[in-house]
Amino acid sequence: MTDAAQTQPETDADVVHRLLAERFSCRGFRPDPVPDAVIRSIMDSARLTASWCNTQPWQLIVTRPGTTEPFAAALTAEARRSPAIDSDLPFPAEYRNEFLARRRAAGFALYEAVGIARGDHEARTCQALENFRFFGAPHVAIVTTPAELGPYGAVDCGGFVSSFLLAAQAHGVATIPQAALAQHSTFIRTYFQIPEGRQVLCGISFGYADRAHPANGFRTTRADTADIFRFA
C-alpha cells in the first residue's frame, strides 16, 4: 500500500459504513453516565430522520442515574411476576426458516459467550431478565408512537431508532435496542404516565460499553449484500 493510500481521508460513505460495522448490541455497560450534552447531540441528529408526510411520530422518555435504577428494579419485578407478553404491537407468533436460524445463531453465540450450557434453562432465564435491568446501562430510552398512525408510525420510529444508534456510535456511546421491554407495555405506560394513545415500541439501553464483559465478546453476522436485493 502506498503512503498516499494510507493517508487518504475517509469519505462520508466510509464513515457511515465504519460506524455501522463497528456498532454492536451491547449487553454489558459501565455505570458511567453519558453527559446530558452528548445525549442532546444524539437526539439532535436522530430528530432529522425522515418520516411519512413529515409526521415525526417518535417521542422518547430517557432515564438517567437516579431514575434508571428504580425503573429497572420495578420492571424486573414485573417481568418475574407476569412473564406473559403484554405488548401494544403483536410479537411474531413463530420464527421459521432463515429467521429461525439467525435467531438461534445469535442466541447460541450469546450463551456460549457468557458460559450458559444449552440445557441450563435457569441460567437462560436469568440472562433473559438482564433485559429488564438494561444490562447495567445507566440510561434507557423508551420509544413511543401514536396509535392513530398505525404501522407506518412504527416504521418511521424504526428509522429514528436506527438514526439514534448511528449517532450514538459516532459519540462512542454503546447501545442495544430492546423489543423485550415492549412485552410489558401497559406497565411501562403506567409507570411513566404515558398517554393511552401512545404505543410503547421498544427501549434503547445506552451508555459506555464494558469491553471486558463476556456478553460483549461475540458479534452477530449479516446476510451477504447479494442475498438482500435484486435489480429489476
N, C-alpha and C positions, 0 to 999 in steps of 0.2 A: 504493500500500500504506500502511495506517495505521501509526502508531507502535506501536499495540497489537499489530498483526500482526507487526511487525518484532521485537518483544521477546518474542513468545510462546515459551516454553521448549519444547525438543524433548521429545516424548513418548518412552516406551520404544520404541514402534514406529518412530518417526522415527530413533532412534539405530541400531536394528538395520538398518533399510533403508539408512541412510547408510554404515554400516560395510561392508555387503555390496556397495554400489555403488562405494565407494572402493577396495576391495581389488582387487588385480590380481596376476597371476603375474609375480613379479619375476625378471628374467634378468640382473641386474647389481647386485651388492652392494658396499657399502663394507666394509672389513676390520674395522671396529669391532665388538667382541664385544657381545652382549646380556648385561647383568648377570645373574648367576645368580638373583637375586631376581625379576627380570622373567620369566625362563624358568619359575621355580617358580609364579609367579602365573598364567601362561598355562596351565600344566598343571593348576593348582588349579581353573581354570574348566572346562577341557576334560574333566576327570575326571567332571563332572556329567552328561555325555552319557547319554542313555537307551540301554539295550541289552536284547536279548531275554532275558527271565527274570532281568534284572539280572546277567548273566554278566560284563560288563565285560571283554571278551576282549583289549583292547589292552594291549600292552607296548611301550615305546619305548626305544631307545638314542639318546642325544643327545651329539653330539660338541661339543667346544669348541676354540678355537685351541690348537694343540699336538697335538690328535688329529685334527682335521678335515683338515689338510694331508696327512699321510701316508696317510690313508684315501683322499682324493681322488686322490693320485698312484697308489696301488695299484689303485683301481677303474678309473681311466682306462687304466692299462696293461693291465688285464684286458679292458676293452672293446675296446682295439685288438687284443689277442692273440686274443680269442674273441668276435667280434661276434654269434654265434648267440644266440638267445633261450633262456635257461635260467631260466624263471620257475616259481614254485610254483603260480600260477594261470594258466590259459591266456590268452594275449593274443587279441584279436579276429583271426579269420582274414582278414577284409577289412572295409572300410568302404564302405557303399553309400548312395545316395540323399542325404537331408539330412545324414546323419552324415559322409559323404564330403565334401559341400560345406562343412560347417562346419570340418572338419579342414583342408581345403585353404585356406580363407579365413584361418584362424589362421596356418598355415604361411607363406603368401604375405605376410601382413602382417608377420610376423617378419623374413622375408628382405628385404623392402623396407626395413624399419626399420634393419637392420644393413648394407644395401648389397650383398646377395648376389643376383646375377643368376640367373634361373630355370634356366639351363643349367649353372651352376657347381657341379658335383657335389662337387668337392674342398672348396669353401668350405662347402657344406651339411654335409659330413661333419665338418668342423672345428667347426661350430656345434653339431651333434648331440653331439659329445664334451664340449661345455661342460656338459651334464647331469651328467657324471661328476666334474666338478670343482665341481659345485654352484653354477655361475655366480659363483664367487668368494665365496659365502656363508661366514661364519665358523662356522656351525653346520649340521648336518643331523641330523634325527631319523629313525631307521629304525623303521617301524611294523610290528609283527608280530602275528599272531593264531594261536590254537591250531588245528592242522589238524583236530582232532576235532570242532570246532564247525561246520565246513563253510562253505557260502556265507553263512549268516546271521551267523557270526562276522565274516566280511569286511564284510558290510553294516553291522554295528554299528561296526566300525573306521572305515568311511567316515563315519559320523556323528561319530565322535571327530575325524577329520581336519577336518571342516567346523567343529566347535567350536574346534579349535586355531587354524585360520585366522582365525576371527572374533575370538577372544580376542587373538591376536597383533596384528591390525589395531587393536584397541582400545588396545593399548600402543604403537602407532606402529611395530610390527615388520613388515617385509615378508616375504612367504612365496612359495614355489612348491611345490605338491605334485607329486611326480615318480614316475609309474609306470615311467619309464625305468630307474630303479635296480633294479626288480624283475626286469629282464632278466638280472640276474646274482645271483639269489637264493642259489645254492649258495656262490658266492664270499663274499657278504656274511655268510651264516650262519657260514662257516668263519672269516672274519676276526674277527668279534666273539664267536665261540664261542657262538652262539645254539643252543639245543637243537633237535634234529632235529624234534621235534613241533611246532615253531612255524614258520609260513609268513611269508615276507617279502612284505608287500603293496605298500609304496611307501616313498618317502622324502619328507620335507618339509625343504627347504632354507630357512633363515631368517636374518635379520639386518636391517640398515638399508639401504634402497634407495639406490643411486647414481642420483639423478634425472637426471644428465647422460648416463648410458649410453644409447646409441641403442636397445638392445633393450627399454628401458623406455618407449620413445616411442610405443607403439601400445596399443590396447585391443581385446579381442575383443568381439563382440556377443552378445546373448542373444535367444532367441526371445521373441515377444510373449506376455504373460500369457494372452491368448485362445487361443494355439496350444498350450498345455501342459496344459489341463484342460478338463473339461466337467462341468456339474451333471447328476446323474442324477435 
